[in-house]
Amino acid sequence: MDTEASGPDDHGVVIEQRGLWFEEFAVGATYRHRPGRTVTEADNVLFTTLTMNTQPLHLDEADSAARGPFHARLVNSMFTLSTLVGLSVAQLTLGTIVANLGFREIAFPAPVFHGDTLYAETLVLAKRVSSSRPGEGIVTLRHTARNQDGVVVATATRDTLVRLAPEQEPV
């Protein structure tokens, strides 16, 4: 079965989920990404150990409980950033991104704890057709993560290289 087909089959039109082509990004539009993602202790410990981060703040409950100001383990901020971007993929870049070009203005204004649920939204800041890569364009995205209480826990600006929509053949 051709999963890329867009014409009718025996059951009607086939639609495959994908991200947005360059032309479909609307500067000034905000995309809310759902569902959210509840962060577990296992997520935090696995990510932290996989990335060789030995910070007790993420791994040692007794040590973290004894230290202020939070008196609890915090979720690794790199996990928070990765989840923030990951929550946007299905809606924005699934199969249409060529590459991440860079991240900047990354901030973690509030901590994430085990059991918090992260929700994300993305504002399209800018886009332009690439002058050096035919068929591709640069889209600048401002990602924001909020916890279940609406508190902003992470922000990041990301430049992406995105494919232009393929030429459509006449039907």
LUMRO-434254 format. One record per residue (C-alpha): residue number from 1; residue in three letters; x, y, z. Coordinates in steps of 0.25 Angstrom, whole numbers, plus 2048, in hexadecimal, padded with zeros to 3 digits. Each point is the difference from the previous one (the first is absolute). Last residue first. Layout:
BEGIN
PT  seq  type    u    v    w
PT  NUM   ALA    X    Y    Z
...
This chain:
BEGIN
PT  seq  type    u    v    w
PT  171   VAL  7EE  83D  7D1
PT  170   PRO  80B  80A  7FD
PT  169   GLU  80D  7FD  806
PT  168   GLN  803  808  80D
PT  167   GLU  80E  806  802
PT  166   PRO  805  7FC  80E
PT  165   ALA  7FD  80A  80B
PT  164   LEU  80C  807  805
PT  163   ARG  809  7F8  80A
PT  162   VAL  803  806  80D
PT  161   LEU  80E  805  806
PT  160   THR  7FD  803  80E
PT  159   ASP  804  80C  809
PT  158   ARG  7FC  7FE  80F
PT  157   THR  7FD  80A  80B
PT  156   ALA  7FE  7F9  80E
PT  155   THR  7F7  802  80C
PT  154   ALA  7FF  7F7  80C
PT  153   VAL  7F8  7FF  80D
PT  152   VAL  7F5  80A  7FD
PT  151   VAL  7F5  7FD  80B
PT  150   GLY  7F2  7FC  7FB
PT  149   ASP  7FD  7F8  80C
PT  148   GLN  802  7F3  7F8
PT  147   ASN  80E  804  7FC
PT  146   ARG  803  80A  7F5
PT  145   ALA  80A  7FE  7F4
PT  144   THR  802  80B  7F6
PT  143   HIS  807  7FF  7F2
PT  142   ARG  803  80C  7F7
PT  141   LEU  802  7FB  7F2
PT  140   THR  809  806  7F5
PT  139   VAL  7FD  7FA  7F2
PT  138   ILE  80B  7FF  7F6
PT  137   GLY  7FC  7FB  7F2
PT  136   GLU  803  7F4  7F6
PT  135   GLY  7FE  7FC  7F2
PT  134   PRO  80D  807  7FB
PT  133   ARG  80B  801  80B
PT  132   SER  808  80C  7FF
PT  131   SER  7F6  80C  801
PT  130   SER  7F7  7F8  809
PT  129   VAL  7F2  805  800
PT  128   ARG  7FC  809  80C
PT  127   LYS  7F8  7FE  80D
PT  126   ALA  7FE  807  80C
PT  125   LEU  7FB  800  80F
PT  124   VAL  7F7  7F4  7FF
PT  123   LEU  7FA  7FE  80E
PT  122   THR  801  7F2  806
PT  121   GLU  7F8  7FA  80C
PT  120   ALA  803  7F5  80A
PT  119   TYR  7FA  7F9  80B
PT  118   LEU  808  7F9  80B
PT  117   THR  7FA  7F8  80B
PT  116   ASP  807  800  80E
PT  115   GLY  801  7F2  807
PT  114   HIS  80F  801  803
PT  113   PHE  803  80F  801
PT  112   VAL  803  80B  7F6
PT  111   PRO  806  80D  804
PT  110   ALA  7FD  80E  7FC
PT  109   PRO  806  80A  7F7
PT  108   PHE  807  7F6  7F8
PT  107   ALA  806  809  7F4
PT  106   ILE  805  7FD  7F2
PT  105   GLU  802  80D  7F8
PT  104   ARG  807  7F8  7F5
PT  103   PHE  7FF  7F3  7F8
PT  102   GLY  806  7FD  7F3
PT  101   LEU  7FF  7FB  7F2
PT  100   ASN  7F7  7F4  803
PT   99   ALA  7FF  7F8  7F3
PT   98   VAL  7F8  7FC  7F4
PT   97   ILE  7F3  801  806
PT   96   THR  7F3  7FB  7F8
PT   95   GLY  7FF  7F2  805
PT   94   LEU  7F9  804  80D
PT   93   THR  804  80F  802
PT   92   LEU  7F4  807  805
PT   91   GLN  7F4  7F8  806
PT   90   ALA  807  7F3  803
PT   89   VAL  80D  807  804
PT   88   SER  7FB  80A  80A
PT   87   LEU  800  7F7  80D
PT   86   GLY  80E  7FC  7FC
PT   85   VAL  805  80F  801
PT   84   LEU  7FB  801  80F
PT   83   THR  804  7F2  803
PT   82   SER  80F  802  7FC
PT   81   LEU  800  80D  808
PT   80   THR  7FA  7FA  80C
PT   79   PHE  80A  7F4  7FF
PT   78   MET  80B  80A  7FF
PT   77   SER  7FB  807  80D
PT   76   ASN  802  7F3  807
PT   75   VAL  7F3  7FE  809
PT   74   LEU  803  805  80E
PT   73   ARG  802  7F8  80C
PT   72   ALA  7F9  806  80D
PT   71   HIS  803  80A  80B
PT   70   PHE  7FD  80B  7F6
PT   69   PRO  808  80C  806
PT   68   GLY  807  7F9  807
PT   67   ARG  809  7F4  802
PT   66   ALA  7FC  7F4  809
PT   65   ALA  7F6  7FA  7F7
PT   64   SER  80A  801  7F4
PT   63   ASP  80A  7F7  808
PT   62   ALA  7F6  7F6  804
PT   61   GLU  7F9  7FF  7F3
PT   60   ASP  80E  7FE  7F8
PT   59   LEU  7FE  800  7F1
PT   58   HIS  7FC  80D  7FA
PT   57   LEU  806  80A  80A
PT   56   PRO  80B  7F6  802
PT   55   GLN  806  804  7F2
PT   54   THR  806  7F4  7FA
PT   53   ASN  7FD  804  7F2
PT   52   MET  805  7F5  7F7
PT   51   THR  7F5  802  7F5
PT   50   LEU  7FA  7F2  802
PT   49   THR  800  802  80F
PT   48   THR  7F8  80D  800
PT   47   PHE  7F6  7FB  7F5
PT   46   LEU  7FE  7F3  808
PT   45   VAL  7FF  807  80E
PT   44   ASN  7F6  80B  7FA
PT   43   ASP  7F7  7F7  7F8
PT   42   ALA  800  7F6  80C
PT   41   GLU  7FB  80B  80A
PT   40   THR  7F5  803  7F6
PT   39   VAL  7FD  80C  7F8
PT   38   THR  7F1  801  7FB
PT   37   ARG  800  804  7F1
PT   36   GLY  7F5  809  7FA
PT   35   PRO  7F6  7FC  7F5
PT   34   ARG  801  809  7FA
PT   33   HIS  808  80B  7F9
PT   32   ARG  7FB  80E  7FF
PT   31   TYR  804  807  7F3
PT   30   THR  802  80F  800
PT   29   ALA  7FF  808  7F3
PT   28   GLY  808  80D  7FF
PT   27   VAL  807  7FB  7F3
PT   26   ALA  7F7  7F5  7F9
PT   25   PHE  807  7F3  7FD
PT   24   GLU  7F9  7F9  7F5
PT   23   GLU  80A  805  7F5
PT   22   PHE  80C  7F9  807
PT   21   TRP  7F8  7F3  800
PT   20   LEU  7FA  7FC  80D
PT   19   GLY  802  7F3  807
PT   18   ARG  7FA  7F3  7FC
PT   17   GLN  7F4  7F7  803
PT   16   GLU  7FC  7F8  7F4
PT   15   ILE  7F2  802  7FA
PT   14   VAL  7FA  7F5  7F7
PT   13   VAL  7F3  804  7F8
PT   12   GLY  7F5  7F6  7FF
PT   11   HIS  7FF  7F2  805
PT   10   ASP  804  7F8  7F3
PT    9   ASP  80A  80A  7FD
PT    8   PRO  7FF  80F  7FD
PT    7   GLY  80C  809  7FD
PT    6   SER  80B  805  80A
PT    5   ALA  809  7F4  800
PT    4   GLU  80C  800  809
PT    3   THR  7FC  7F4  807
PT    2   ASP  800  7F8  7F3
PT    1   MET  7FB  7F2  804
